[in-house]
Amino acid sequence: MSALTIFLFVLGIALLVLGAELLVRGASRLALAAGVSPLVVGLTVVAFGTSAPELAVSVRAAFAGSADIAYGNVVGSNIFNVLFILGLSALVAPLLVDRQLVRRDVPIMVGVSLLLPLLALDGKLGRIDGALLFGGILAYTVFSVVQSRKERAATREEMAAGSSDEATGSWWANLLLVLGGVGMLVLGARWLVDGAVVFARALGVSELIIGLTIVAAGTSLPEVATSVLASIRGHRDIAVGNVVGSNIFNILCVLGLSGLVAPRGIRVSPDALAFDTPVMIGVALACLPIFFVGPGIARWEGALFLFYYAAYVTFIVLEVTDSAVLPTFRNAMVFFALPLTVVTLLVLAARAWHRGRTAAP
């Protein structure tokens, strides 16, 4: 493993973050100038833009024949987005959850998460699977824009007033930001994937593990920056919408496009299908009771998310190292931590439902 490989790997992550920032800024301004509401910009343009590194890395990995990195990158990123990013953002400040997210976008995120293992039951995502997923992101984007057009003018003006700083600059300058961002993403993805493959071979770790951890966390850095910064600045609904929109994009567009362009499709390993994909589904399902309980995500729920991400990474490390502690750790999570969390969330959801019933006229 040469020093040049490590340098290019780190530089690749930096280019991914900077490229996503330029892409999001330019695309957001162009969308707002075209009359698309800021809420839809947050759920689509911003969320999709911050997921551009996942798209660049997974497509590059699919072309390079590193299918485990392509699939593990998406699954690992979705787990990281909810548990780490929402957890960290909620610790900074309790997050607000828009009603539209609870009614429409979170169920869509859960639905596409459940769809993924069904398409991968044969052990791969082929071109037909990729076309189906990619068609889904087109339909979701069109539906979001159409719904945006139906918003009342007063609501749109109110939201636009809070985002006037985004709609600045000439169209050609914003277009240059988009093109420059795309170029950085392509170059950064190449260096990141090449470095990840070298690391996996040098350490004797599977490409799936590298994709689920290092690559997933690296490509999710734009989401980290966007959501945490939104939380600090008081735009707490944007922090949640960015994560939900990014997870939808990752499955439908990133895996969809990767499946379309991969010469032999994306192979899905049995390990990823048996463990990591169910974890991703469980994380998505956990959003429903937490978002339903109150108007937002409390700090203790953010801490809970971070705890489970730490537990997930710990499990992967113990499994890779074949540690003797693994059975004890697994039993503690399965028979104590998870049941206690489920009971707590169900009790809180029941109380919230009861309060809603008693408060209704």
N, C-alpha and C positions, 0 to 999 in steps of 0.2 A: 504494500500500500504506500504510494508515494505522497510526498508533501503536496505535489501539484494536484493530485486527485482530491485531497482534503480541501485545498484552497478553492478549487473549482466547485466542489460540493457546497461549501459555505457561500461562495459568490453566487451560485445558482439560486440558493434560498433568498439572498438579498435581492437578486434581479426579479424573482417571483413576487416579492413583497412590493418593491417599487413599481414593477410593471402593473400589478393589480391596482395600486393606488392611482396611477395615471389613467388606467382604463376606466376605473370607477368614476373618477372625477370628470373626465371628458364625456363619458357616456351619460352620466347623470345630468349634466348640463344640457346635452343635446336633447335628452328625453323631456326635460322640463320645458325647454324652448319649444318643443313640439306639442306641448299641452297635456302631457301625461302627468297624472297627479303624483305628488311626492310619496304617498303611501305605496302606490304601485311601483314607483321607481325603487323604493326601498326593498320591496319583495321580489322584484325582478332584476332591474339593472344593477343595483348595488349588490344584491345577494349573488346574482350570476357573475358579476365582475369579480367579487372576492373569491368565487369558486373557479375562476379562470386558471389558477395554478393547478388545481386538481384536473381540469380538462386537459391542459397542456401536458402534464406529467403522464396521465393515463393514456392519452392518445399516443404519446411518444413511446411509452412502455409497450403498448399493444403492437405498434409497428416493429419494435425491437424484439418482440417475442417474449417479453417479460410480463406474462399475463398475470402472475401473482401480484406483482407490484400494481398493475392497473386496477385489479379488483380490490386488493387490500388497501390501496390508497383511498378509495371511495368509502368502503366500510369503516376503516379506521378514522377517516375524517368526519364522518357522520357521528360516530361515537364521541370523538374529541369535541365536535361542535357543541353538542348538547351538554355533556357532562363537564367538560373543562371550561369552555367559553361562557356558557350561560352561568355555570357555577361561579366563575371568577367575576363576571359582570354583576351578578346578584350580590356578591360580597362587597363590591364597590358601592353599590346602591341598590335597594330593592327594585326589581324590574316590573314595569307595567306590561300587561298583555292585552293587546287590542282584541275586542270582541270578534272582529273578522277572522283573526288568527285562530281563535278557539272554534268558531263555527265552520270555517272552511279550510284554511291552510294547514292547520295541524292534522285534521283528519286526512287530508291529501297526503301529507308526509307519512302518516301511519299506513295509508293504503299502498303507496308505492314501495314502502319498506316491506310490506307483506307480499307484494307482487314479485319482488326480486328473487327470493328463493324458489318460487314456483317456476319462474323462467329458467332457473339454473339447476333444476332437478336432474337434467341430463348431463350435468357436469361442465356445461359451458354456456356462454351467451353468444349465440350465432348472429348472423346478419338479420334474420327475421326478428329475433329478440331485440336486437339493437334498433331496428326500424320501429318496433312497437314502442320502445321506451322513448326514442327520439320524437316520435309522433306525439307522445304524451306531453313533452315539454313545450312543443309548439302549441298544443291545445291549451295548456295551462297559461302560457303567456298571452295568447289571444283572449282567453276568458278573463284574465286579470285586467287587460287593457279595456275590454268591453265594459266590465263592471265599473272601471274607473270613469268611463265616459258617462255612466248613468248617475254618478254622484251629483248631488245638488251643487249649484254654483257657489253657494255660500260656504259649503264645506270645503270645496276645492280652493276657494280664495283664502280661507283661514289656514289651510295646510300650506299653501304656497307662500303665505306671508312668513311662515316660520322657516322657510327654506330658500329665501330670496338670495342668500349668499351663494347658492349652488348654481343659479342660473346666470352666471356671469361669463364674460369672454365671448369673442366672436366664434362663429360656427367652425371656421377653418382652423382656429387655434385649438378648439376642443377636439376636432377631428385629428389633428396632429398628436394630441395627447392619447387618443385611442390607438392610433397606429403605432406610436412609440411604446405604449404599454403592451400591445400584442407582440411586438418584436422582442421586448425584454422577457416576456413570458415564454416564448418559444426557445430562446437561448438558455434561459434559466432552467427550464424543464429538461433540456438536453443534458446539462451539466449535473443536475440533481439526480436524474435517473441513472446516468452512467456511473456516478459516484456511489449511489445506493447499491448497484449491482456489485461493484468492486468490494464494498464493505461487507455485503452478505457472503461473498465467496471467501474473503480473508478471515472473517470471524466464524465461518462455518454455520451461519444462521441462514434460514430459508429466506427467499425473497418475499414471501408472504409476511413474515414477521417484520422485516424491514419496511414493507409497505404499510403495515398496520400501525407502526409506531413512528419511526424517524421521518419517513416520507409524508405520512398523514399529518403529523404535527407541523412539519415544515411548510406544506402546502396550505395549512389552515392558519398560518400567521396573519394573512390579511383579514380573516374573520375575527381573529383575536383583537387586532388593532381597531377594527371598525366597531365591534360590539363594546369593547371596554371604553373606547373613546366616547361612543354614543351614551354609555351609562354615566360617564363622568360629566358630560355636557348636559345631562338631563333628558336626552332623547332616548328614554329607556324602552319605548315600544319599538324603536328602530333596532335596538340591540337584539331583541327577540325575533323580530321579523327577518333580520339578516340571517340568523341561524336557521330558521325554518325554511326560508327560501333557498338557502345554500344547500340544505339537505335534499330538498326536492330536486334541485338542479343537478346535484351530484349523481343521483340515481338515474334520473330520466335522460339528462343530456350527456353527462360525462361517460357513464357506462353505455348509454345508447349509441353515442357517436363512436366510442372505442370499439363496440361490437360491430358497427358498420364498417369501420376501416381496417380492423384486424384481419389479416389474410385467412386465418383459420378460426376466427372468433376468439373470445376470451375464455380460457380454461378456468373453471372454478374448482379449487381444491376441496376435497371432502372435509378437511379440517376447518376451512373457512365457512363451509356450508353448515357444519355441525355445531360450531361454537361462536365464531365472531359474528356471523349474520344474525343468529338469534339474539345475541347481545345488542346489536344495532336495533333490531325490532323491539326488544324490551325497553331500550332507552327511549325510542319514539313513543311507545305506549305509555311510559311513565310520564310523559308530558301532559297527557290528557287529564289525569286527576290533579296534578300540580297546577296546571293552568286553570282548571275548573274550580278549584277550591276558593280562590280569591281573585282580586283584580290584578295580581302580579305574582312574582316569585320572591319570597322572603329570603332574608340572609341565611336562615338556618337551612332552607331548601337548597340554596346555592352551595352551602357547605356540604350538604348531603350529596349533591352532584359531584363535587370535587372528590369526596371520599370514595365514591364508586369508580371514578376514573382511576384514582390511585390503586384501587383494588384490582381493576381490570389489567392495568400495566403490571402490577405485581404478579398476578396470575400468569401472564405471558412470560415474564422473566423466570418464574419458578418452573414453568413447564419447559422452557428452552434449556435451562440448566439442569433439568431432571432432579430438582431438589427434593429431599426427603420430607420437607415441610409442606409440600404441595397438597397431600391428602388432608392434612389438618386444616390448612387454609381454605380448601374447597368446602369442607364440611362446615366450617364456621360461617362462610358466606351463604351456603345453600340452606342450612338449617337454623341459622340465627339472624344474620343481618338482613337477608332478603325478605323472609317472612315478617320480621319486625317492621321493615319499611312498608311492605304492602298493607299490613294491618293499619299502620299509622295513616297512610294516604287514604285508605278506605273510610276510616273514621272521620278524617277531616272533610272528605268529599260528602259523606252522609250529613255532617253538620251543616256544610254549606248548602246542600240541597234542602235541608229542613228550614234553614233561615230564609231561603228563597220562597219556600211554600208559605211560611208564616207572615212574611212581609208582603206577599201578593194580596191585592185588594179582594 
